[in-house]
Amino acid sequence: AGVEIKDVKEGEVDNYGKVKIRTLYNGICGTDREIVNGRLSHAILPENRDYLVLGHEAIGVVEESCCGFSQGELVMPVNRRGCGVCRNCLAGRPDFCETGRATDLGTKGKDGFMREFWFDDVRYLVRVPRALEDVGILAQPLADVVKSVEEMLSVQRRVPLWSCDDGTLNCRRALVVGTGPIGILFSLALRTV
């Protein structure tokens, strides 16, 4: 457990494609803290190495035009890489990969984005408008929150006892425990349903 800053050559860490990206921002969340403190049971080091590059929330800038991306474009990587063959992955929902072969970069045996540069596959890059540069780093945690709220509502719709007298969910209350970034995002998201 612990963190250190290392100088490594480009070929020493995992890269995933042809698009060269320079990191601008990294988010540090509870998952990163759990890895550093040795408390995340499913954190795995890459094969034949005694360290893992952290960082599963990032925004970067394309360094060289390539594969449909222009130099200077802002991008955000998708950190969960599904198996690509199960029903959920084929439907564009790798967070629900059914085979157990999904990879979470920066946590499960593959390096993350807390480094100066990385190379990625165009399939896993999302363009970020310049207007969102300062807040775009919240996209990944916000996506987790929105997905959780959608799943919660999906379950509630299937259980008649959780519906209000008028058949809607408008009378429901939610308790958000915690005032960190995820708690705040949950509070904001729940106000919209």
C-alpha positions, 0 to 999 in steps of 0.5 A: 500500500502507498503511493509514489511518483515514478519515472517510467519509460513509455513502454513500461506501462499499459497502453490501449490504442493509437491515439496519444493523449496528454493528461490534463486532469485526474479525479481522485475518489474513494476507490483510489484511496482504498487502493492506496490504503490496501482496502480494495479487495479486487484491486489487482497489480498488472502481471510481472509488475509490483505497481499499478498506475492509478487513475480511472477518472481523467480528461486529456488532450489529443497530442497528435491527430489520429483516427478521427481525432484532431490535435488539441481535442479534449477527451475522456477515457471510458475506464471500464472495458467490457468483454465485448461479447455478452448481452450487456456489453453488446448493448453498450452497457459494459458496467453490467458485463455478465462474463466477469471479464470486464477490465477496470483501468486503474484498479484491476490489473491494467494501468490507469491515467495518472500519468503524463501521457497514454495511448488509447483506442478510439472506441473508449474515448469520449469527446469533451466540449471545451466549455466543460473542461473545468467540470468534465472530470465529474462525468464519470462519477456523475454517470455512476450516480445516474446509472444507480438512480436509473436502476433504483427507479427500475426496481421501484417501478416493478414493485407496486408497494413502492408506488405512490397512490397516484401510480407515480414515484413522486411521493418517495423520499431518499436519504443520502448519507455522506457529503462528499462528491458522490453524495452531492451528485446523488442529491442533485440527481435525485432532485430531478426524478 
